[in-house]
């Protein structure tokens, strides 16, 4: 029986989301006859964990659905065992890369990947804690419906489950490595207020995301589509396309990934940096592996704590660090594009060695680009004034630290990539049962 991991990383109380995902899991079992492990990785405080645990405890038993709710202690116990068993030279460092004290978007998804391996799952289906499903005629549009039609199948077989195929016949034997929808609602990065205050400043700031070698026209075109997902495109019909997806059409908030991808390449363990969880998608797309893009988009919304006070500063600093991370990621992405299908072995699997070489080659990239980025942000934030001027002061006060951390994040990623195969093997051997400190059933 196919065993899959439906996963929710969270750092806030989200009992409603847990209930929704339990319903999605039950739907998957009833519709596809799979076994679903709902994995909730919870780094909230004690009060928040209690709320989420109560939601888990309230779930009605459902055949074929197994719920695992792990808090900080349970995750740390599991990861320590994995790090020690992996054969890595520095288990404490590996533990810190996987479960740091600070927010790390890539690390939380890496924990999901190891949890899925420990549970014996062949795919991971990722959701966020700040979304809703679209509802049509009283029915929730679960993305897992489209995901399970294709994920992991040879692309030639997956043709039967999509509404349109753009598959190169030469790729028919390759597995479908990702299935992704998009989102509607608010931007997936909370910078819409900048656009409302000053569209010209918004354009200048978002252009910092673009590769520096792009033309002004290319940068402007990117600004027009960035962070918007499917815009206001409400669900109308189950449409899906099989082929090599465009990187702009795949989103970590609404995706299924085959284990033959995430068991090879971990995500960046960057601290306090949004967007650090997209590198695997680039590897899969740029190596020309098949995927499916569908229209069961989720509805994105913002949680209020990121709009005021310390929450505002913290979130916007994560965006600043995202922009700085591009200096080290674009050489990797560009190298992936150049290597193309050479990133794959004879069994159509990702080869980690060329990717690791690209990561190592990015360490000494000239920081001038990031110096310029911080100069533009300082000028832009001060033009906006108010809380953005306060943000500019924080960025200026941490300027040297931010530049150093961007490089260190790339170096830490290389350490994790080197250790990843051993970590995955250790997780699979260790299992997850000893670490579950929430409900399981």
TORSETOR-914109 format. One record per residue (C-alpha): residue number from 1; y, x, z; residue in one letter. Coordinates in Angstrom, 1 decimal. Each point is the difference from the previous one (the first is absolute). Layout:
TORSETOR-914109
@n->NUM	y->Y	x->X	z->Z	res->A $
...
END
This chain:
TORSETOR-914109
@n->1	y->0.0	x->0.0	z->0.0	res->X $
@n->2	y->3.5	x->1.3	z->-0.9	res->X $
@n->3	y->1.9	x->0.9	z->3.2	res->X $
@n->4	y->3.8	x->0.2	z->-0.2	res->X $
@n->5	y->2.8	x->0.8	z->2.5	res->X $
@n->6	y->2.9	x->-2.4	z->0.2	res->X $
@n->7	y->2.6	x->2.0	z->1.9	res->X $
@n->8	y->3.2	x->-0.6	z->1.9	res->X $
@n->9	y->1.9	x->2.9	z->1.5	res->X $
@n->10	y->2.7	x->-1.2	z->2.4	res->X $
@n->11	y->2.5	x->1.2	z->2.6	res->X $
@n->12	y->1.3	x->-3.4	z->1.0	res->X $
@n->13	y->-1.4	x->-3.3	z->1.3	res->X $
@n->14	y->-1.2	x->-2.0	z->-3.0	res->X $
@n->15	y->-2.5	x->-2.7	z->1.2	res->X $
@n->16	y->0.7	x->-2.2	z->-3.0	res->X $
@n->17	y->-0.8	x->2.7	z->-2.5	res->X $
@n->18	y->-3.3	x->0.7	z->1.8	res->X $
@n->19	y->-1.0	x->-3.6	z->-0.3	res->X $
@n->20	y->1.0	x->-0.1	z->-3.7	res->X $
@n->21	y->-2.1	x->3.1	z->-0.7	res->X $
@n->22	y->-3.0	x->-1.4	z->1.8	res->X $
@n->23	y->0.3	x->-3.0	z->-2.3	res->X $
@n->24	y->0.1	x->2.3	z->-3.0	res->X $
@n->25	y->-3.1	x->1.8	z->1.2	res->X $
@n->26	y->-1.9	x->-3.3	z->0.4	res->X $
@n->27	y->1.1	x->-1.0	z->-3.5	res->X $
@n->28	y->-1.3	x->3.2	z->-1.4	res->X $
@n->29	y->-3.4	x->-0.5	z->1.7	res->X $
@n->30	y->-0.3	x->-3.6	z->-1.2	res->X $
@n->31	y->1.1	x->0.7	z->-3.5	res->X $
@n->32	y->-1.6	x->3.4	z->-0.8	res->X $
@n->33	y->-2.8	x->0.4	z->2.6	res->X $
@n->34	y->1.3	x->3.3	z->1.3	res->X $
@n->35	y->0.1	x->1.3	z->3.5	res->X $
@n->36	y->3.6	x->0.4	z->1.2	res->X $
@n->37	y->1.2	x->2.3	z->2.8	res->X $
@n->38	y->3.4	x->-1.0	z->1.1	res->X $
@n->39	y->1.5	x->3.2	z->1.5	res->X $
@n->40	y->3.2	x->-0.3	z->2.0	res->X $
@n->41	y->1.5	x->3.4	z->1.0	res->X $
@n->42	y->2.5	x->-0.8	z->2.6	res->X $
@n->43	y->2.6	x->2.4	z->1.4	res->X $
@n->44	y->2.2	x->-2.5	z->1.8	res->X $
@n->45	y->0.9	x->0.3	z->3.7	res->X $
@n->46	y->-2.2	x->-1.6	z->2.7	res->X $
@n->47	y->1.8	x->-3.4	z->-0.3	res->X $
@n->48	y->-0.2	x->-0.1	z->-3.8	res->X $
@n->49	y->-3.7	x->1.1	z->0.1	res->X $
@n->50	y->-0.7	x->-2.8	z->2.4	res->X $
@n->51	y->1.5	x->-2.6	z->-2.4	res->X $
@n->52	y->-2.0	x->1.4	z->-2.9	res->X $
@n->53	y->-3.2	x->0.1	z->2.1	res->X $
@n->54	y->0.5	x->-3.6	z->1.0	res->X $
@n->55	y->0.2	x->-0.9	z->-3.7	res->X $
@n->56	y->-3.2	x->1.9	z->-0.7	res->X $
@n->57	y->-1.8	x->-1.6	z->2.9	res->X $
@n->58	y->1.1	x->-3.5	z->-1.2	res->X $
@n->59	y->-1.7	x->0.4	z->-3.4	res->X $
@n->60	y->-2.9	x->-2.2	z->-0.6	res->X $
@n->61	y->-3.2	x->1.8	z->-0.8	res->X $
@n->62	y->-0.6	x->0.2	z->-3.8	res->X $
@n->63	y->-3.2	x->1.0	z->-1.6	res->X $
@n->64	y->0.3	x->3.3	z->-1.8	res->X $
@n->65	y->3.4	x->0.9	z->1.6	res->X $
@n->66	y->0.2	x->2.7	z->2.6	res->X $
@n->67	y->3.3	x->0.6	z->1.8	res->X $
@n->68	y->0.9	x->3.4	z->1.5	res->X $
@n->69	y->3.3	x->0.4	z->1.9	res->X $
@n->70	y->0.8	x->3.5	z->1.0	res->X $
@n->71	y->3.0	x->1.1	z->2.1	res->X $
@n->72	y->1.3	x->3.4	z->0.6	res->X $
@n->73	y->-2.7	x->1.0	z->2.4	res->X $
@n->74	y->-2.8	x->-1.2	z->-2.2	res->X $
@n->75	y->1.4	x->1.7	z->-3.1	res->X $
@n->76	y->0.6	x->3.2	z->1.8	res->X $
@n->77	y->-3.6	x->0.1	z->1.3	res->X $
@n->78	y->-1.4	x->-0.6	z->-3.4	res->X $
@n->79	y->2.2	x->2.5	z->-1.7	res->X $
@n->80	y->-0.7	x->2.7	z->2.6	res->X $
@n->81	y->-3.7	x->-0.4	z->-0.6	res->X $
@n->82	y->0.6	x->0.2	z->-3.8	res->X $
@n->83	y->2.2	x->3.0	z->0.2	res->X $
@n->84	y->-2.4	x->1.9	z->2.2	res->X $
@n->85	y->-2.9	x->-0.9	z->-2.1	res->X $
@n->86	y->1.7	x->0.8	z->-3.3	res->X $
@n->87	y->-0.3	x->3.8	z->0.3	res->X $
@n->88	y->3.8	x->0.4	z->-0.3	res->X $
@n->89	y->1.4	x->3.2	z->1.5	res->X $
@n->90	y->2.6	x->-1.9	z->2.1	res->X $
@n->91	y->-1.2	x->-3.4	z->1.2	res->X $
@n->92	y->3.1	x->-0.6	z->2.1	res->X $
@n->93	y->2.2	x->0.5	z->-3.1	res->X $
@n->94	y->-2.2	x->-2.4	z->-2.0	res->X $
@n->95	y->0.3	x->-2.5	z->2.8	res->X $
@n->96	y->3.8	x->0.3	z->-0.1	res->X $
@n->97	y->0.1	x->-0.4	z->-3.7	res->X $
@n->98	y->-2.0	x->-3.2	z->0.3	res->X $
@n->99	y->1.6	x->-1.6	z->3.0	res->X $
@n->100	y->3.4	x->1.6	z->0.7	res->X $
@n->101	y->2.4	x->-1.3	z->2.7	res->X $
@n->102	y->2.5	x->-1.0	z->-2.6	res->X $
@n->103	y->-0.2	x->-2.7	z->-2.8	res->X $
@n->104	y->-2.0	x->1.4	z->-3.0	res->X $
@n->105	y->-0.8	x->-2.5	z->-2.8	res->X $
@n->106	y->-2.4	x->2.3	z->-1.8	res->X $
@n->107	y->-1.8	x->0.9	z->3.2	res->X $
@n->108	y->-0.6	x->-3.6	z->0.9	res->X $
@n->109	y->-1.6	x->-0.7	z->-3.4	res->X $
@n->110	y->-2.0	x->3.2	z->0.3	res->X $
@n->111	y->-1.4	x->-1.4	z->3.3	res->X $
@n->112	y->-1.0	x->-3.1	z->-2.0	res->X $
@n->113	y->-1.8	x->2.1	z->-2.5	res->X $
@n->114	y->-2.0	x->1.8	z->2.7	res->X $
@n->115	y->-0.7	x->-3.3	z->1.7	res->X $
@n->116	y->-1.3	x->-1.4	z->-3.3	res->X $
@n->117	y->-2.3	x->3.0	z->-0.4	res->X $
@n->118	y->-1.2	x->-0.4	z->3.5	res->X $
@n->119	y->-0.8	x->-3.6	z->-0.6	res->X $
@n->120	y->-1.9	x->0.8	z->-3.2	res->X $
@n->121	y->2.4	x->-1.9	z->-2.2	res->X $
@n->122	y->0.3	x->0.7	z->-3.7	res->X $
@n->123	y->3.7	x->-1.2	z->-0.3	res->X $
@n->124	y->3.1	x->-0.4	z->2.1	res->X $
@n->125	y->2.2	x->-3.0	z->-0.5	res->X $
@n->126	y->3.5	x->0.7	z->1.5	res->X $
@n->127	y->2.5	x->-2.5	z->1.4	res->X $
@n->128	y->3.2	x->0.3	z->1.9	res->X $
@n->129	y->1.2	x->-1.7	z->3.2	res->X $
@n->130	y->3.2	x->-1.4	z->-1.6	res->X $
@n->131	y->-1.3	x->-2.2	z->-2.8	res->X $
@n->132	y->-1.1	x->-3.5	z->-0.7	res->X $
@n->133	y->-2.5	x->-1.3	z->-2.6	res->X $
@n->134	y->1.4	x->-2.2	z->-2.8	res->X $
@n->135	y->-1.2	x->-3.6	z->0.3	res->X $
@n->136	y->-0.8	x->-2.1	z->-3.1	res->X $
@n->137	y->-1.1	x->-3.7	z->0.4	res->X $
@n->138	y->-0.8	x->0.7	z->3.6	res->X $
@n->139	y->-2.1	x->3.0	z->-0.8	res->X $
@n->140	y->0.8	x->3.6	z->1.1	res->X $
@n->141	y->-0.1	x->2.4	z->-2.9	res->X $
@n->142	y->-2.2	x->2.7	z->1.5	res->X $
@n->143	y->0.2	x->3.3	z->-1.9	res->X $
@n->144	y->-3.5	x->0.8	z->1.0	res->X $
@n->145	y->-1.2	x->-2.5	z->-2.6	res->X $
@n->146	y->1.3	x->2.2	z->-2.8	res->X $
@n->147	y->-1.0	x->3.2	z->1.8	res->X $
@n->148	y->-3.6	x->-0.9	z->0.4	res->X $
@n->149	y->-0.4	x->-1.0	z->-3.6	res->X $
@n->150	y->0.5	x->3.6	z->-1.1	res->X $
@n->151	y->0.3	x->2.7	z->2.7	res->X $
@n->152	y->-2.7	x->2.7	z->-0.4	res->X $
@n->153	y->-1.7	x->-1.5	z->-3.0	res->X $
@n->154	y->-0.3	x->1.9	z->-3.3	res->X $
@n->155	y->3.0	x->-0.9	z->-2.0	res->X $
@n->156	y->-2.2	x->-1.4	z->-2.8	res->X $
@n->157	y->-1.5	x->-2.5	z->2.4	res->X $
@n->158	y->3.4	x->-0.8	z->1.6	res->X $
@n->159	y->1.2	x->-1.3	z->-3.4	res->X $
@n->160	y->-1.8	x->-3.3	z->0.7	res->X $
@n->161	y->2.2	x->-0.6	z->3.1	res->X $
@n->162	y->3.5	x->0.5	z->-1.5	res->X $
@n->163	y->2.2	x->-2.1	z->-2.2	res->X $
@n->164	y->0.9	x->2.9	z->-2.2	res->X $
@n->165	y->-1.4	x->3.4	z->-0.7	res->X $
@n->166	y->1.9	x->3.1	z->-1.2	res->X $
@n->167	y->-2.9	x->2.2	z->0.7	res->X $
@n->168	y->-0.7	x->3.0	z->-2.2	res->X $
@n->169	y->-3.7	x->-0.4	z->-1.0	res->X $
@n->170	y->-0.5	x->3.7	z->0.9	res->X $
@n->171	y->0.7	x->-1.0	z->3.6	res->X $
@n->172	y->-2.6	x->-2.8	z->0.3	res->X $
@n->173	y->-2.2	x->2.0	z->2.3	res->X $
@n->174	y->2.7	x->1.0	z->2.4	res->X $
@n->175	y->0.3	x->-2.0	z->3.2	res->X $
@n->176	y->3.0	x->-2.3	z->0.8	res->X $
@n->177	y->1.6	x->2.1	z->2.7	res->X $
@n->178	y->2.9	x->-2.3	z->0.9	res->X $
@n->179	y->1.0	x->-3.7	z->-0.2	res->X $
@n->180	y->3.6	x->-0.8	z->0.9	res->X $
@n->181	y->2.4	x->-2.9	z->0.0	res->X $
@n->182	y->3.7	x->0.2	z->0.7	res->X $
@n->183	y->2.3	x->-1.8	z->2.4	res->X $
@n->184	y->2.9	x->-2.5	z->-0.2	res->X $
@n->185	y->2.7	x->-0.5	z->2.5	res->X $
@n->186	y->2.2	x->2.7	z->1.6	res->X $
@n->187	y->0.0	x->3.6	z->-1.3	res->X $
@n->188	y->-2.9	x->2.0	z->1.3	res->X $
@n->189	y->2.5	x->2.6	z->1.3	res->X $
@n->190	y->2.7	x->-1.5	z->2.2	res->X $
@n->191	y->3.1	x->1.2	z->-1.9	res->X $
@n->192	y->1.1	x->-3.3	z->-1.5	res->X $
@n->193	y->3.0	x->0.0	z->2.3	res->X $
@n->194	y->1.4	x->3.1	z->-1.7	res->X $
@n->195	y->-0.1	x->-1.8	z->-3.3	res->X $
@n->196	y->1.8	x->-3.0	z->1.5	res->X $
@n->197	y->2.7	x->2.3	z->1.5	res->X $
@n->198	y->0.6	x->2.2	z->-3.0	res->X $
@n->199	y->-2.2	x->-0.2	z->-3.2	res->X $
@n->200	y->1.3	x->3.3	z->-1.2	res->X $
@n->201	y->-1.0	x->1.8	z->3.2	res->X $
@n->202	y->-3.4	x->-1.7	z->-0.2	res->X $
@n->203	y->-0.5	x->1.3	z->-3.5	res->X $
@n->204	y->1.1	x->3.6	z->1.0	res->X $
@n->205	y->-2.4	x->0.0	z->3.0	res->X $
@n->206	y->-3.0	x->-1.4	z->-1.8	res->X $
@n->207	y->0.5	x->2.4	z->-2.9	res->X $
@n->208	y->-0.8	x->2.8	z->2.5	res->X $
@n->209	y->-3.6	x->-1.2	z->-0.2	res->X $
@n->210	y->-0.3	x->0.8	z->-3.7	res->X $
@n->211	y->-1.4	x->3.3	z->-1.3	res->X $
@n->212	y->2.9	x->2.4	z->-0.4	res->X $
@n->213	y->-1.0	x->0.7	z->-3.6	res->X $
@n->214	y->0.5	x->-3.6	z->-1.1	res->X $
@n->215	y->3.0	x->-1.0	z->-2.0	res->X $
@n->216	y->2.7	x->-2.3	z->1.5	res->X $
@n->217	y->-1.4	x->-2.8	z->-2.1	res->X $
@n->218	y->-3.5	x->0.4	z->1.3	res->X $
@n->219	y->1.3	x->0.2	z->3.6	res->X $
@n->220	y->2.0	x->-3.2	z->-0.5	res->X $
@n->221	y->-3.0	x->-1.8	z->-1.4	res->X $
@n->222	y->-2.0	x->1.1	z->3.0	res->X $
@n->223	y->2.7	x->-1.4	z->2.4	res->X $
@n->224	y->-0.2	x->-3.3	z->-1.7	res->X $
@n->225	y->-3.7	x->-0.4	z->0.8	res->X $
@n->226	y->-0.3	x->1.9	z->3.2	res->X $
@n->227	y->-1.3	x->-1.7	z->3.2	res->X $
@n->228	y->0.1	x->-3.5	z->-1.6	res->X $
@n->229	y->-3.7	x->-0.6	z->-0.7	res->X $
@n->230	y->-0.4	x->-3.2	z->-2.0	res->X $
@n->231	y->3.4	x->-1.3	z->1.1	res->X $
@n->232	y->-0.2	x->-3.8	z->0.2	res->X $
@n->233	y->-3.1	x->-0.4	z->-2.1	res->X $
@n->234	y->-1.9	x->-2.7	z->1.9	res->X $
@n->235	y->-3.7	x->-0.4	z->-0.6	res->X $
@n->236	y->-0.8	x->-2.2	z->-3.0	res->X $
@n->237	y->-3.4	x->1.1	z->-1.3	res->X $
@n->238	y->-2.7	x->2.5	z->0.7	res->X $
@n->239	y->0.9	x->2.7	z->-2.5	res->X $
@n->240	y->-1.5	x->3.5	z->0.2	res->X $
@n->241	y->0.1	x->3.0	z->-2.3	res->X $
@n->242	y->-2.7	x->2.8	z->-0.1	res->X $
@n->243	y->1.0	x->3.4	z->-1.2	res->X $
@n->244	y->1.9	x->3.0	z->1.2	res->X $
@n->245	y->2.8	x->-1.5	z->2.1	res->X $
@n->246	y->3.6	x->1.0	z->-0.1	res->X $
@n->247	y->0.9	x->1.7	z->3.3	res->X $
@n->248	y->2.9	x->-2.5	z->0.3	res->X $
@n->249	y->-2.5	x->-2.9	z->0.2	res->X $
@n->250	y->-2.1	x->1.1	z->3.0	res->X $
@n->251	y->1.0	x->-0.5	z->3.6	res->X $
@n->252	y->-1.5	x->1.2	z->3.2	res->X $
@n->253	y->0.9	x->-3.3	z->1.7	res->X $
@n->254	y->-2.4	x->-1.9	z->-2.2	res->X $
@n->255	y->-2.9	x->2.1	z->-1.2	res->X $
@n->256	y->-3.7	x->0.7	z->0.0	res->X $
@n->257	y->-1.2	x->3.6	z->-0.4	res->X $
@n->258	y->-3.5	x->1.3	z->-0.7	res->X $
@n->259	y->-1.5	x->2.4	z->2.4	res->X $
@n->260	y->-0.4	x->2.6	z->-2.8	res->X $
@n->261	y->3.7	x->0.4	z->0.1	res->X $
@n->262	y->1.1	x->-0.1	z->3.6	res->X $
@n->263	y->-3.0	x->2.1	z->1.2	res->X $
@n->264	y->1.2	x->2.8	z->-2.2	res->X $
@n->265	y->3.8	x->0.1	z->0.5	res->X $
@n->266	y->1.8	x->-0.9	z->3.2	res->X $
@n->267	y->3.6	x->-1.2	z->0.1	res->X $
@n->268	y->2.9	x->2.1	z->1.3	res->X $
@n->269	y->0.1	x->0.1	z->3.8	res->X $
@n->270	y->3.9	x->0.1	z->-0.1	res->X $
@n->271	y->1.8	x->-1.1	z->3.1	res->X $
@n->272	y->2.6	x->-2.8	z->-0.2	res->X $
@n->273	y->-0.1	x->-0.1	z->-3.8	res->X $
@n->274	y->-0.5	x->-3.1	z->-2.0	res->X $
@n->275	y->-1.8	x->0.3	z->-3.4	res->X $
@n->276	y->-2.3	x->2.8	z->1.3	res->X $
@n->277	y->-3.0	x->-2.3	z->-0.7	res->X $
@n->278	y->0.2	x->0.0	z->-3.8	res->X $
@n->279	y->-1.4	x->3.3	z->-1.0	res->X $
@n->280	y->-3.5	x->-1.3	z->-0.5	res->X $
@n->281	y->1.2	x->-2.6	z->-2.5	res->X $
@n->282	y->1.7	x->2.7	z->-2.0	res->X $
@n->283	y->-3.2	x->2.0	z->-0.1	res->X $
@n->284	y->-2.0	x->-3.0	z->-1.2	res->X $
@n->285	y->2.5	x->-1.1	z->-2.6	res->X $
@n->286	y->0.8	x->3.4	z->-1.4	res->X $
@n->287	y->-3.7	x->1.0	z->-0.3	res->X $
@n->288	y->-0.3	x->-3.2	z->-2.2	res->X $
@n->289	y->-2.6	x->-1.7	z->2.1	res->X $
@n->290	y->-0.3	x->-3.8	z->-0.6	res->X $
@n->291	y->1.7	x->-2.5	z->2.2	res->X $
@n->292	y->0.9	x->-3.7	z->0.1	res->X $
@n->293	y->3.5	x->-1.5	z->0.5	res->X $
@n->294	y->0.1	x->-3.7	z->1.0	res->X $
@n->295	y->2.6	x->-2.6	z->1.0	res->X $
@n->296	y->-1.2	x->-1.1	z->3.4	res->X $
@n->297	y->3.2	x->1.5	z->1.4	res->X $
@n->298	y->0.7	x->-0.1	z->3.7	res->X $
@n->299	y->3.4	x->-1.1	z->1.5	res->X $
@n->300	y->1.9	x->2.9	z->1.6	res->X $
@n->301	y->2.3	x->-0.5	z->2.9	res->X $
@n->302	y->1.9	x->2.2	z->2.5	res->X $
@n->303	y->-0.4	x->0.1	z->3.7	res->X $
@n->304	y->3.3	x->-0.1	z->1.8	res->X $
@n->305	y->-0.2	x->3.2	z->2.1	res->X $
@n->306	y->0.8	x->2.2	z->-3.0	res->X $
@n->307	y->3.5	x->-1.6	z->-0.6	res->X $
@n->308	y->1.9	x->0.9	z->3.1	res->X $
@n->309	y->0.5	x->2.8	z->2.6	res->X $
@n->310	y->-2.6	x->2.7	z->0.3	res->X $
@n->311	y->-2.4	x->-2.0	z->-2.2	res->X $
@n->312	y->2.4	x->0.2	z->-2.9	res->X $
@n->313	y->0.6	x->3.8	z->0.5	res->X $
@n->314	y->-3.8	x->0.7	z->0.3	res->X $
@n->315	y->-0.9	x->-2.0	z->-3.1	res->X $
@n->316	y->2.8	x->1.4	z->-2.2	res->X $
@n->317	y->-1.0	x->3.6	z->1.1	res->X $
@n->318	y->-3.4	x->-0.8	z->-1.3	res->X $
@n->319	y->1.6	x->-0.8	z->-3.4	res->X $
@n->320	y->2.0	x->3.2	z->0.1	res->X $
@n->321	y->-3.2	x->2.0	z->0.6	res->X $
@n->322	y->-1.7	x->-1.9	z->-2.8	res->X $
@n->323	y->2.7	x->1.3	z->-2.4	res->X $
@n->324	y->-0.4	x->3.5	z->1.3	res->X $
@n->325	y->-3.8	x->-0.1	z->-0.4	res->X $
@n->326	y->0.4	x->-0.4	z->-3.8	res->X $
@n->327	y->1.0	x->3.6	z->-0.4	res->X $
@n->328	y->-3.6	x->1.0	z->1.0	res->X $
@n->329	y->-1.8	x->-3.0	z->-1.5	res->X $
@n->330	y->1.4	x->0.0	z->-3.5	res->X $
@n->331	y->-1.5	x->3.4	z->-0.9	res->X $
@n->332	y->-3.3	x->-1.4	z->1.2	res->X $
@n->333	y->0.4	x->-3.2	z->-2.0	res->X $
@n->334	y->1.1	x->1.9	z->-3.1	res->X $
@n->335	y->-2.9	x->2.3	z->0.3	res->X $
@n->336	y->-2.4	x->-3.0	z->0.2	res->X $
@n->337	y->1.5	x->-1.5	z->-3.1	res->X $
@n->338	y->-0.5	x->3.3	z->-1.9	res->X $
@n->339	y->-3.6	x->0.4	z->1.2	res->X $
@n->340	y->-0.7	x->-3.6	z->-0.9	res->X $
@n->341	y->-3.8	x->-0.5	z->-0.3	res->X $
@n->342	y->-0.6	x->3.6	z->1.1	res->X $
@n->343	y->0.5	x->-1.4	z->3.5	res->X $
@n->344	y->-3.5	x->-1.6	z->-0.4	res->X $
@n->345	y->-3.4	x->1.5	z->0.2	res->X $
@n->346	y->-3.0	x->-0.8	z->-2.3	res->X $
@n->347	y->-0.8	x->-3.1	z->2.2	res->X $
@n->348	y->3.6	x->-1.3	z->-0.4	res->X $
@n->349	y->0.8	x->0.9	z->3.6	res->X $
@n->350	y->3.3	x->1.6	z->1.2	res->X $
@n->351	y->-0.1	x->3.7	z->0.4	res->X $
@n->352	y->1.9	x->1.1	z->3.0	res->X $
@n->353	y->0.4	x->3.7	z->-0.8	res->X $
@n->354	y->2.7	x->-0.4	z->-2.8	res->X $
@n->355	y->1.9	x->-2.4	z->2.2	res->X $
@n->356	y->-0.1	x->2.4	z->2.9	res->X $
@n->357	y->1.3	x->2.7	z->-2.3	res->X $
@n->358	y->2.9	x->-2.2	z->-1.0	res->X $
@n->359	y->0.8	x->-0.8	z->3.7	res->X $
@n->360	y->0.0	x->3.7	z->1.0	res->X $
@n->361	y->2.2	x->0.9	z->-3.0	res->X $
@n->362	y->2.7	x->-2.4	z->1.2	res->X $
@n->363	y->0.6	x->1.7	z->3.3	res->X $
@n->364	y->2.7	x->2.5	z->-1.2	res->X $
@n->365	y->1.9	x->-2.4	z->-2.2	res->X $
@n->366	y->3.8	x->0.7	z->0.0	res->X $
@n->367	y->1.7	x->-2.1	z->2.7	res->X $
@n->368	y->3.2	x->-0.3	z->-2.1	res->X $
@n->369	y->-1.1	x->-3.4	z->-1.1	res->X $
@n->370	y->-0.4	x->-1.3	z->3.5	res->X $
@n->371	y->3.3	x->1.6	z->1.0	res->X $
@n->372	y->1.6	x->-2.0	z->-2.8	res->X $
@n->373	y->-1.8	x->-3.2	z->1.1	res->X $
@n->374	y->1.4	x->0.3	z->3.5	res->X $
@n->375	y->3.5	x->0.6	z->-1.3	res->X $
@n->376	y->-0.2	x->-3.2	z->-2.1	res->X $
@n->377	y->-1.4	x->-2.0	z->2.9	res->X $
@n->378	y->2.7	x->1.2	z->2.3	res->X $
@n->379	y->2.8	x->-0.9	z->-2.4	res->X $
@n->380	y->-1.7	x->-3.4	z->-0.8	res->X $
@n->381	y->-0.6	x->-1.1	z->3.6	res->X $
@n->382	y->3.6	x->1.0	z->1.1	res->X $
@n->383	y->1.4	x->-2.1	z->-2.9	res->X $
@n->384	y->-2.0	x->-3.0	z->1.3	res->X $
@n->385	y->1.4	x->0.5	z->3.5	res->X $
@n->386	y->-1.0	x->-1.8	z->3.2	res->X $
@n->387	y->-3.6	x->0.6	z->1.0	res->X $
@n->388	y->-0.6	x->2.0	z->-3.2	res->X $
@n->389	y->2.7	x->2.5	z->1.1	res->X $
@n->390	y->-1.9	x->0.3	z->3.3	res->X $
@n->391	y->-3.2	x->0.6	z->-2.1	res->X $
@n->392	y->1.9	x->2.8	z->-1.9	res->X $
@n->393	y->0.8	x->1.7	z->3.3	res->X $
@n->394	y->-3.7	x->-0.1	z->1.0	res->X $
@n->395	y->-1.1	x->1.4	z->-3.3	res->X $
@n->396	y->2.6	x->2.8	z->0.2	res->X $
@n->397	y->-1.0	x->0.9	z->3.5	res->X $
@n->398	y->-3.6	x->0.4	z->-1.1	res->X $
@n->399	y->0.6	x->1.5	z->-3.4	res->X $
@n->400	y->-1.8	x->3.3	z->0.5	res->X $
@n->401	y->-2.9	x->-1.7	z->1.8	res->X $
@n->402	y->-0.4	x->-2.5	z->-2.8	res->X $
@n->403	y->-0.1	x->2.7	z->-2.6	res->X $
@n->404	y->-2.7	x->1.9	z->2.0	res->X $
@n->405	y->-2.0	x->-3.1	z->0.7	res->X $
@n->406	y->-0.3	x->-0.9	z->-3.7	res->X $
@n->407	y->-1.6	x->3.3	z->-0.7	res->X $
@n->408	y->-2.2	x->-0.1	z->3.1	res->X $
@n->409	y->-1.3	x->-3.4	z->-1.1	res->X $
@n->410	y->-1.3	x->1.5	z->-3.2	res->X $
@n->411	y->-1.6	x->2.8	z->1.8	res->X $
@n->412	y->-1.7	x->-2.4	z->2.5	res->X $
@n->413	y->-1.3	x->-2.0	z->-2.9	res->X $
@n->414	y->-1.7	x->3.0	z->-1.4	res->X $
@n->415	y->-1.7	x->0.6	z->3.3	res->X $
@n->416	y->-1.3	x->-3.6	z->0.0	res->X $
@n->417	y->-1.1	x->0.1	z->-3.6	res->X $
@n->418	y->-2.1	x->3.2	z->0.8	res->X $
@n->419	y->-1.7	x->-1.7	z->2.9	res->X $
@n->420	y->-0.4	x->-3.5	z->-1.4	res->X $
@n->421	y->-3.5	x->0.2	z->-1.4	res->X $
@n->422	y->-1.3	x->1.2	z->3.4	res->X $
@n->423	y->2.0	x->-2.8	z->1.7	res->X $
@n->424	y->-1.5	x->-2.7	z->-2.2	res->X $
@n->425	y->-3.5	x->1.3	z->0.4	res->X $
@n->426	y->0.5	x->0.2	z->3.8	res->X $
@n->427	y->1.4	x->-3.6	z->0.1	res->X $
@n->428	y->-3.0	x->-1.3	z->-2.0	res->X $
@n->429	y->-2.4	x->1.8	z->2.4	res->X $
@n->430	y->1.9	x->-1.0	z->3.1	res->X $
@n->431	y->0.4	x->-3.7	z->-0.7	res->X $
@n->432	y->2.6	x->-2.2	z->1.6	res->X $
@n->433	y->-1.8	x->-1.9	z->2.6	res->X $
@n->434	y->0.7	x->2.3	z->2.9	res->X $
@n->435	y->3.7	x->-0.2	z->-0.5	res->X $
@n->436	y->0.6	x->-3.7	z->-0.3	res->X $
@n->437	y->2.1	x->-1.1	z->3.0	res->X $
@n->438	y->0.9	x->-3.4	z->-1.3	res->X $
@n->439	y->-2.1	x->-3.0	z->-1.1	res->X $
@n->440	y->-2.8	x->0.5	z->-2.4	res->X $
@n->441	y->-2.3	x->-2.8	z->-1.2	res->X $
END
